Amino acid sequence: MTRRRPTIDDVARLSGVARTTVSRVLNDGPNVSDRMRARVLEAVATLGYQVNLQARYLAGGGNRSVLLILSSDTESEPNSYYQAALEIGALRVCMQASLELVTHTLVQTRDGVDERIVDLVEDSRCSGVIVTPPFCDRIELVDRLRRTGAVVVRISPGVAHDGDVPGVGMDDEAAGFALAEHLIACGHRRFGFIKGLAEHLSAEQRYQGAQRALRDAGLAGAAMTSVRGNFTFRAGVELLPELIAVADAPTAIICANDDTAVGALFAAHRAGLEVPGDLSIASFDDTPVSAMVWPPLTTVRQPIQEMSARAVQIIANARSGSSGGAPTQPAEMLPFTIVERASVAAPVER
């Protein structure tokens, strides 16, 4: 059986003082004698009582703002839709819950950026903070944010957390597996993969899932060649020529996100390749641009707006104390789907 956590009332009973006196001691308040303070602290130590910082924070005046922490890279253009979709999903639930959304975009490689994020949370006294990749996978940062008392929710976490820090995402490894499996079913046996930034662990899992699909199909490791990109259009433009400039070139290219895939599509057109006649291209996210290019992209739909909406709902539930508050599992997995469009077809051997 699980031992019940001691409460402030248990501390009051053991120390023989009123509940308000315990509260004054724990909050370092005035009008408490040294003898009384020692009795309360002894009871705290005996029971192993821990202060619920989140409850204290919200009850003590945490305001109605929710911080959305996004990452950027000064060396590249931002993702064309991902950040906007996170904001839209979060805003919708914030409006319903009478919360205010405040967005901060920080350069993930800058010195002291983690300290800056903690300062933003502490200074704002926000009700909750939503951290996106790669910040969501910096476990020390997540622990520091949690200790502020604000509700912390991670978007697309790539690593588990030992504590009760909720997360929302899709199963990126399974999505990578499903997309590669779809291409294999179309007849492809040689692949190229343009990755994203290495620190974005959830995107790395897409590549791992694709590798698993190839292994399950009995394809050797040499069946897939990978290059490192940064989720941008430019990455696709610059890296596709590298992947296809070999004698046994891939017949299908998988890109870590749609922006990269649009860049790869541009590079393929510029090289005189027909898509999907000479080369199939597929990607992840199902952002609006994926349906606007020609040919439109086959892509995995990531429920971006739904992820941030659920993150805000977790924060709102924690504020109200409802039963739908912060879950204990590492992450809630929202469903993904493969959107089949004209950029993928059976390979034509020439």
Buried (B, 14 or more C-beta within 10 A) or exposed (E): EEEEEBEBEBBBBBBEBEEEBBBBBBEEEEEBEEEBBEBBBEBBEEBEBEEBEBEBBBEEEBEBBBBBBBBBBEEBEBBBBBBBBBBBBBBBBBEEBEBBBBBBEBEBBEEEBBEBBBEBBBEBBBBBBBBBBBBBBBBEBBBBBBEBBBBBBBBBBBBEBEEEBBBBBBBBBBBBBBBBBBBBEBBBBBBBBBBBBEBBBBBBBBBEBBBBBBEEEEBEEEBBBBBEBBBBBBBBBBBBEEBBEEEEBBBBBBBBBBBBBBBBBBBBEEEEBEBBEBBBBBBBBBBEBBEEBEBBBBBBBBBBBBBBBBBBBBBBBBBEEEEEBBBEEBBBBBEBBBBEBEBBBEBEEE
